[in-house]
Amino acid sequence: MKLLIVESPSKAKTIEKYLGSDFRVVASVGHVRDLPKSNKAAIDVPGGFIPHYEVTKGKEKVIAQIKSLAKKADEVLLATDPDREGEAIAWHVAQACGLTNDKRPTTDNVKRIVFHEITKEAVEEALEHPREIDQSLREAQEARRVLDRLVGYDLSGLIWKKVRYGLSAGRVQSPALRIIMEREREIRAFKPVTFWTITAELQDPSTGSGQVMIFTCSIEPTDKKEVEKIIKEGRAGDWQVTDIKETRVARAPRAPFITSTLQQTASSRLGWSPSRTMSIAQRLYEAGHITYMRTDSTNLGAQAVKQIEEVVEKRFGADYFEPKTFAKKSKNAQEAHEAIRPTHLNVEMAGANDEQHKLYRLIWQRTVASQMKSAEVMRTKVVANVGQGSTLSEMPDFWLNGSRILFDGWLKADPASASEDVILPKLLAKDPLKLLAIDSTEKETEPPTRYSEAGLIKELEKRGIGRPSTYASIIKTLDDRGYVEKISKALHPTDTGDVVSSFLEENFATYISDSFTADMEDKLDDIANGSRTYIKTLSDFYTPFLKELKSKDKIEKQTNLGKAPNGEKCPVCGGDMIIKLGKGGKFLSCEKFPDCQGARTIDGKELAGPKDTGELCPKCGKGNLVTREGKFGMFTACSRFPKCKFVKKDEEQERANSTGVECPECKKGYLSERRGRFGLFYSCSNYPDCKFIIKSKPTGEKCHICGALMMAGTKTIPDRCSDKSCPNHNPHKLEKSK
């Protein structure tokens, strides 16, 4: 028996279909080991930045299963993803399961195989070329993990002491937040200027009731009197075409998708977040529909180009095909990898649901279009003005741009990329035009736009910050930390994000700069290709960083963020107030705090301060219980928060919210309805002692397959199992497989 190990159960199922009965395919279900939560026990810095890993909670059964199967196997093949993360998972599985160790890093019957697409041909090809675990790739991932832990813990610890408990910083998330804040400051400093746009509706009289053309004035005056003069002359004079300029241009196809461009296009066309796009792409990859979705290479293999040629000739005609290569966007792009493409180009639609269909179609269109001829477009600019009789010394021109497609080329495969071209009638210089209307619109100059998720990814990529595998997690982390919020697709920094970024920019400008962050990414790439060592990279960074960190230990606590606006006074003592940062953002606090606990919202509304109930905290026995106003209303908690996190339950509300379903984990509490930042969920009434949670309302029934708790369905989804690993978690898919 040969044992083949991958990360995901769905990937295991796909591969199992391609292999014979002498293979057993199992999944590690992601990482099996990680650094412990306690930073002191995580990394031995003096010993050479040695990480001390521990088995991830819940993975004991997975490790035991792999160990048991490995003992019976003649050969063990580690077939995790073909990148640094996959290499690290392969190494951790081998170490945790006793397949290899430091003294015996490789064995004759434990090998690593890689493939960039999950097809029968790719898997069989990989089995023909087993290799050892690439320690350089693995060390690059380890260096990133250790760096992120050291920076995150050390910087976050300082922010806790100097700004507010519970905040965090990160090696890559903080530069990304700084970029968002820099744009926000530009917007705040922007001073609008009033101007007018003037448009004229003109028509070619020879066409009778034909096309109405909207011409725009070539200047945008800022003086109302000038606007009125132009409109007066426009209404009085006779209009004609004064100039026509035609330019034939070629629109070249875009490169096949890499991780960043896939996320950007899915965001702009489908409105999806980067993390959602990557999750759907992961499903397509594991099902064998697309190649590996974490790549920065625009390269297409010869076999793929041949398939595209066949598709183009069959669908559009031989005249449309033209093979192309594209310049790499990253200087460290893995050219041995391929761009994101369908594994079988003759399949135009694939996936298990509508989301997967949409993303697959997007990938198919971009891949096929990339190897097609450029589109030929005739761009036309028509200039119009009043003729004889104008009293203005210089009547400004009015213009209209349009174009027509002469040869559609690659747009045939990707029609959504074609712009909304204005098709103009055939016009000649000095042709008369009939004025239908001329009017003006008062406007103001607009500040720079805030970054969308797609825009931020593009900016990070341009500056060399992060890598394909990290873009989605960077944005998700900023959102999870409450540093940004998405409003109409734009990323707005919150008060908390503003304060954290300002603190880091003032005290650690070097370490969150573009150049420093991009240079560190290059060094991690150097570790991956074997030209740089793990210890030197971490030592060169951490020694000066730690020195800088210690030098900031004496700075004053940043509790005062400035005087209250509009001279707001304390509602309790009438004294002066200052701006502070709380969990919900900025608020106004009495300058005499903690002697006076008067507070207001940043808008000046009075906030109810904490009121002592006179009860001793039943958990720590040291603090008193106080009633506070929180984000979701009033609550009673220990006065020693955050050292003691006891929160008194509202028994009446708890009974009203209870589903009456016993918690399947602790068997002591009952599942109750809760509301969080992401909406409704159901958790154990014994929280925080028991942290069992499910997203949908429990039915009280048990799953007939695995025995886990069942969740209530919706109009389109029947009741389903709460265990994600159970086939009954997706009833539609289960029924289809039957």
PEVENNOR-V24029 format. One record per pair of residues at least 24 apart in sequence whose C-alpha atoms are under 8 Angstrom apart, sorted by the first residue. I is the first residue (numbers start at 1). GAP is how many residues later the second one is. Records with the same first field share a line. If there is no record, write none. Layout:
I=GAP + GAP
This chain:
1=71 + 72 + 73 + 74
2=71 + 72 + 73 + 74 + 75
3=66 + 67 + 70 + 71 + 72 + 73 + 74
4=72 + 73 + 74 + 75
5=71 + 72 + 73 + 74 + 75
6=72 + 73 + 74 + 75
7=24 + 73 + 74 + 82
8=278
10=276 + 277
11=107 + 275 + 276
14=104 + 272 + 273 + 274
15=103 + 104 + 105 + 108
18=101 + 102 + 105
26=40
28=34 + 35 + 65
30=59
31=25 + 58 + 61 + 62
32=24 + 27 + 31 + 57 + 60 + 61 + 64
33=59 + 63
39=110 + 114
43=103
48=487
49=97 + 486 + 489
51=95
55=41
63=30 + 33 + 34
64=33
66=31
67=30 + 31
70=29
74=35
75=34 + 35 + 36
76=33 + 34 + 35
77=33 + 34 + 35 + 36
78=32 + 33 + 34 + 35
79=33 + 34 + 35 + 36
80=33 + 34
81=33 + 34 + 35
82=32 + 33 + 34 + 210
83=54
84=53 + 54 + 56 + 57 + 444
85=53 + 56
87=46 + 47 + 50 + 51
88=49 + 50 + 51 + 53 + 54
90=43
91=42 + 47
106=26 + 27
116=175 + 176 + 221 + 222
117=168 + 171 + 173 + 174 + 175 + 226
118=167 + 168 + 169 + 170 + 171 + 172 + 173
119=169 + 224
136=391 + 392 + 393 + 394
137=390 + 391 + 392
138=390
139=388 + 389 + 395
140=384 + 385 + 387 + 388 + 394
143=381 + 391 + 395
144=380
147=24 + 391
154=395
155=394
158=395
159=341
161=396
162=393 + 394 + 395 + 396 + 397
163=337 + 394 + 395 + 396 + 418
164=395 + 417 + 418
165=477
167=314 + 333
168=313
169=331
171=340 + 341 + 346
172=293 + 294 + 302 + 340 + 345
173=301 + 302 + 304 + 305
174=327 + 330 + 338
175=337 + 338 + 339 + 342
176=284 + 298
177=301 + 306 + 316 + 320 + 324
178=323 + 327 + 334
180=270 + 271 + 311 + 312 + 313
181=312 + 317 + 320
183=265 + 266 + 267
184=266 + 308 + 309
186=261 + 262
187=260 + 261 + 262
190=257
191=256
192=252 + 253 + 254 + 255
193=251 + 252
194=28 + 248 + 249 + 250 + 251
195=25 + 26 + 27 + 28 + 247 + 248 + 249 + 250
196=24 + 25 + 26 + 28 + 31 + 244 + 245 + 246 + 247
197=24 + 243 + 244 + 245 + 246
198=29 + 33 + 240 + 241 + 242 + 243
199=199 + 239 + 240 + 241
200=198 + 235 + 236 + 237 + 238 + 239
201=234 + 235 + 236 + 237
202=231 + 232 + 233 + 234 + 235
203=230 + 231 + 232 + 233
204=227 + 228 + 229 + 230
205=227 + 228 + 229
211=214
213=187
214=186
215=169 + 183 + 184 + 185
216=182 + 183 + 184
217=179 + 180 + 181 + 182
218=178 + 179 + 180 + 181
219=177
227=213
229=163
230=162 + 165 + 166
231=207 + 208 + 209
233=153 + 157 + 158 + 159 + 162
234=152 + 204
235=200 + 202 + 203
236=154
237=149 + 150 + 151 + 152 + 153
238=148 + 149 + 150 + 194 + 195 + 196 + 197
239=145 + 146 + 147 + 148 + 193 + 194 + 195 + 196
240=144 + 145 + 146 + 147 + 189 + 190 + 191 + 192 + 193
241=141 + 142 + 143 + 144 + 186 + 187 + 188 + 189 + 190 + 191 + 192
242=140 + 141 + 142 + 143 + 187 + 188
243=139 + 140 + 141 + 185 + 186 + 187
244=136 + 137 + 138 + 139 + 183 + 184 + 185
245=135 + 136 + 137
246=132 + 133 + 134 + 135
247=131 + 132 + 133
248=128 + 129 + 130 + 131
249=127 + 128 + 129 + 130
250=124 + 125 + 126 + 127
251=123 + 124 + 125 + 126
252=121 + 122 + 123 + 158
253=116 + 117 + 118 + 119 + 120 + 121 + 122 + 157
254=112 + 115 + 116
255=43 + 71 + 111 + 112 + 115
256=42 + 43 + 83 + 84 + 85 + 107 + 110 + 111 + 114
257=41 + 82 + 83 + 84 + 106 + 109 + 110
258=35 + 36 + 37 + 38 + 39 + 40 + 81 + 82 + 210
259=34 + 35 + 36 + 37 + 81 + 209 + 210
260=36 + 197 + 198 + 201 + 208 + 211
261=197
262=101
263=191 + 194
264=189 + 190 + 191 + 193 + 194
265=189
266=93
267=186 + 187
268=186
271=218
273=180 + 199
274=179 + 180 + 197 + 198 + 201
275=197 + 198 + 201
277=82
278=194
280=75 + 76 + 79
281=75 + 78
283=73
284=67 + 72 + 76
288=55
289=53 + 54 + 55 + 61 + 62
290=50 + 51 + 52 + 53 + 54 + 70
291=47 + 48 + 49 + 50 + 51 + 52
292=48
293=47
294=46 + 174 + 175
295=38 + 39 + 42 + 43 + 44 + 45 + 173 + 174
296=32 + 33 + 34 + 37 + 38 + 43 + 172
297=31 + 32 + 36 + 37 + 38 + 40 + 41 + 42
298=28 + 29 + 30 + 37 + 40 + 41
299=26 + 27 + 36 + 38 + 39 + 40
300=38 + 39
301=37
304=41
305=66
307=37 + 38 + 39
308=37 + 38 + 60 + 63
309=62
311=34 + 35 + 57
312=56 + 60
316=96
320=52 + 53 + 89 + 90
321=50 + 51 + 52
322=49 + 50 + 51
323=48 + 49
324=46 + 47 + 48
332=190 + 193
341=26
342=25
365=48 + 49
366=47 + 48
368=45
369=41 + 42 + 43 + 44 + 45
370=40
371=39
372=37 + 38
373=36 + 37
374=34 + 35 + 36
375=30 + 31 + 32 + 33 + 34 + 35 + 36
376=29 + 30 + 31 + 32 + 33
377=26 + 27 + 28 + 29 + 30
378=25 + 26 + 27 + 28
379=24 + 25
450=40 + 41 + 42
451=39 + 40
452=37 + 38 + 39
453=36 + 37 + 38
463=51 + 55
464=50 + 53 + 54 + 57
465=49 + 52 + 53 + 56
466=52 + 55
467=54
494=91
495=86 + 90 + 91
496=85 + 87 + 89 + 90
499=82
507=45
564=24
568=36
570=28 + 29 + 30
571=27 + 28 + 29 + 35
572=24 + 25 + 26
573=25
584=47
617=29
619=25 + 27
620=24
654=31
659=38 + 39
661=37 + 38 + 39
662=38
663=29
664=44 + 45
665=25 + 27
666=24
671=27
673=24
694=28
703=25
